[in-house]
Amino acid sequence: MFGGFVGSNQNQGADWGENLLNTVASNTIRHLFTQCESVEVQVRCQPSSKLLQGSIDSFKMQGRGLVIRRDFRTAAMSFETDAVALDFGSVLKGTIALKQPTQAIALVTLTETDINHAFKAELVRKRLENLTDSRLLELSGGEPVSFTDVYLELLPQNRIKLFAQTNLPNQVVPVVFSCELGLAKRRRITYENAVFEGETIPEGLQGLSRLLMGILVDILNEMVDLDRFNLDGVLLRLNRLETQGKELLFSGYAQIERIPRSG
């Protein structure tokens, strides 16, 4: 996902094969997402005759407003590969097939709104509701416990502030904490060095809220694993994350074994 793509003015001498590949790639990528505001693709191949042998110098793609699995929106996502070997015959059939795996530099941008919408998704809620963690059962008298109304604020220096409600039997206990975001094994987002923020919590509930905070942090640390969101044939790994205003930026790489047919 980068600049100078399909939909922009093409050089009059542009090779028809590059134009065809741009179109096929754009259509293929669009079908990987539930929703897609825009997808732009640029293929570079010099000389252009190499394309007939399935050899291209680079492949760039930039998308905006891409929704994965109905509930997980990315404000922007981009990939850029080095040389790629593909089956040009597949392009003539309207698909893309790689002759060998390739790697791509990946950039992903999430907004604070996108993240909070994701906390409402069923895939996320089922990992926060009706929990039977032994520590929670001790506090609830054996009844399942749910964390609801989760809301996150992005802060400078890769920090966040998180709000949640804990539904205990006959009692709702708010939890508020700030922490630093990190990465574990380049695939899991972690919540590190959590600091209890009890200013808005009634004094009589602060001790219980602090205990619940520790449990919620542990649950969150096991929840956001990129392997649950990988497209078929594509493995995403992150090297860095950064908060910038109301956006969370990730950079890393994608190992592409094959082009997925659907998301």
C-alpha positions, 0 to 999 in steps of 0.5 A: 500500500503505497503511492502511484497506483491503479487509478492514477495516470499511467505512462502512455508507454506502460506495458499492458502486462503491468496494467493487467497485473495491477488490475488483477492484484487490486481485485484479488486484494479487495476480496481479502477484506470484508470492507475496503475503502481503497486499494492501490497497487503498483508493479515495477518490472524493468524491462517489462518483458520480464513479466512474461517470465513471471519476474517482477522487481517489486510489488507495492500495495496500499489500502485504507479502511480495510476491515478484517473479519467484519469487526477489525478495521485498519485505517491504513495497511501497506506492503512492499516486496522485493523481487517476486516470481509469479505464474504469469499464466495465472494472471491471464486467468484473473488470479495470482499464483506465486512460484516461490514464497516472498517477504514484504515490509508491512505497515499498519495503522489503527485509530483509537476508534478502530481499537475500541470498536474491536473490543466490542467484537464477538471474538474479543468479548468471548475472551473477556466475558463469563470467565472462570479463572480461579482467581476470579472465582475466589472473588465471585464466590464461584460465579463466572465473571465478565469484564465489559465496557472496555475502553482504551485511550492512546497516550504518548510514548507507547502508553495507553489508559484502559477503562473497564467494568467488572461484573461480579455477583450483585456488584460492579467494580470499575477498573482503570489503569495505564500501561506501556504497550510492548511486543512479545515474540513479534506476534503478541501485543503486551500490556507492561508495567501497569499502573493503577489509576484509582482517582475516579474509583470509590475508596471502598472499592479500590483494593478490589479494583487493584486486584481485578486490574492485575487479573485483567492485565494477565488476560489481555496479555494472552489475548492479542495474538496476530496468529489468530488474524493471519490470512491463509498463506500469510504470516505477519510479524511485528518489529515495532509499535508506536503511538502517535496522537490518536493512532497506533502504528505497527511496522514489521514484515509479512511472509507470503507463502501464497496469495489467499483467495479470501479473508 
